[in-house]
Amino acid sequence: GESPKPDHTVQLSLLNQVSELDKIALKVEELSEAWNIPPKVGMEVNLVLEELFTNIVFYAFDDNQEHRIMLEFRLKDESQLEMRLEDDGKAFNLLEKKINDAFDLPVEERPIGGLGIHFVKEMMSSVDYQRKDNKNVIILGKNFKSKNKD
């Protein structure tokens, strides 16, 4: 098939509900196929997004209102994926929070989400946080070897 074009961007608008995780998983699957991302990489990306999204849903909002969380996928070149997660919750640098760094606890004692920021940093090639225009922005980079390379 034809190669995906670098700098291609796909946006997903999600509600602050855990049930939206299904949409993330489906989108990652769809893009893995379209962008020749190996299954293992797609799985890691999905796990990390699940972790971060769950954290946002549980901790970013104090008002019990409906909020939109934006997720953007960008193919920077054929072997580099960038993801941005944006929410309009309270300033919350997930990457510094100790809330989920409980990976040494037994599973049943871990906080919700539970995989931890440590894990996110290990799985991604780069992880960055910015507070911009009253929004939390997490930027994830993941390098991979395209699955159709010989």
C-alpha positions in Angstrom: 0.0 0.0 0.0 1.1 3.6 -0.1 3.1 5.0 2.8 1.4 7.3 5.3 2.4 10.9 4.9 4.6 12.4 7.6 3.1 15.1 9.7 -0.3 13.6 9.3 -2.5 14.5 12.3 -5.6 12.8 13.7 -7.6 14.3 16.5 -9.9 12.6 18.9 -12.3 14.5 21.2 -13.1 12.6 24.3 -15.4 13.1 27.3 -14.0 12.8 30.8 -15.4 9.3 31.3 -13.5 6.1 31.7 -15.8 4.5 29.0 -14.0 6.6 26.4 -11.0 4.3 26.8 -12.6 2.1 24.1 -12.4 4.9 21.6 -8.7 5.4 22.3 -8.0 1.7 21.9 -9.9 1.6 18.6 -8.1 4.7 17.3 -4.7 3.3 18.2 -5.5 0.1 16.4 -6.7 1.9 13.4 -3.7 4.1 13.2 -1.3 1.3 13.8 -2.7 -0.3 10.7 -2.7 2.8 8.6 0.8 4.0 9.8 2.6 0.7 9.8 3.1 0.7 13.6 4.2 -2.7 15.0 1.6 -4.3 17.3 3.8 -4.2 20.3 4.3 -0.4 19.9 0.6 0.1 19.4 0.0 -1.9 22.6 2.5 0.2 24.6 1.0 3.5 23.2 -2.5 2.3 24.2 -1.4 1.4 27.7 0.3 4.7 28.3 -2.7 6.7 26.9 -5.0 4.6 29.1 -3.0 5.4 32.1 -2.8 9.1 31.5 -6.4 9.5 30.3 -7.6 7.6 33.4 -5.6 10.0 35.6 -7.1 13.0 33.9 -10.6 11.7 34.3 -10.1 11.0 38.0 -8.0 13.9 39.1 -8.2 16.9 36.8 -11.7 18.1 37.4 -13.4 19.1 40.7 -16.8 20.1 39.3 -18.5 16.9 38.2 -19.3 18.6 34.9 -18.7 17.2 31.5 -15.3 18.1 30.0 -13.6 17.5 26.7 -10.2 15.9 26.6 -8.4 16.3 23.3 -6.1 13.6 22.1 -4.0 14.2 19.0 -1.9 11.7 17.1 0.8 12.9 14.7 3.0 10.9 12.5 6.2 13.0 12.6 8.0 10.7 10.1 7.6 7.1 9.3 9.2 6.0 12.5 8.1 8.6 15.0 4.8 9.1 16.6 3.8 12.1 18.7 0.7 12.2 20.9 -0.7 15.2 22.7 -3.3 15.0 25.5 -5.0 18.2 26.4 -7.5 18.9 29.2 -8.9 22.0 30.8 -8.6 20.7 34.3 -6.7 22.2 37.2 -3.0 22.6 36.7 -1.7 19.1 37.3 1.7 18.0 36.1 1.1 14.3 36.0 4.7 13.7 35.4 5.7 15.1 38.8 2.8 13.7 40.8 3.5 10.8 43.1 -0.2 9.8 43.0 0.5 6.8 40.9 4.0 6.0 41.6 2.9 3.0 43.5 4.3 0.4 41.1 6.0 -1.3 44.0 2.7 -1.9 45.8 0.7 -5.1 45.3 -1.8 -4.6 42.5 -4.8 -4.4 44.8 -3.3 -1.5 46.8 -2.4 0.6 43.8 -4.4 3.7 43.0 -6.8 3.7 40.1 -4.9 3.7 36.8 -2.2 2.1 38.7 0.6 1.6 36.2 2.3 4.8 37.2 4.2 7.6 35.7 7.4 5.7 36.0 6.0 3.2 33.6 4.9 5.9 31.2 8.4 7.4 31.1 9.9 4.0 30.5 7.6 3.1 27.6 7.8 6.4 25.7 10.8 7.8 24.0 10.0 11.3 25.3 7.4 12.7 27.8 6.8 16.4 28.3 4.3 18.5 30.2 3.2 22.1 29.6 0.6 24.3 31.1 -0.8 26.4 28.2 -3.8 28.7 28.0 -5.2 27.2 31.2 -4.8 23.7 29.8 -2.7 20.8 30.8 -0.8 19.5 27.8 1.1 16.2 27.8 3.3 15.5 24.8 4.5 11.9 24.2 7.0 10.8 21.7 7.4 7.2 20.6 10.0 6.0 18.1 9.4 2.7 16.3 10.6 0.7 13.4 8.0 0.6 10.8 6.6 -3.0 10.4 6.8 -3.0 6.6 10.6 -2.4 6.6 12.6 -5.3 5.3 
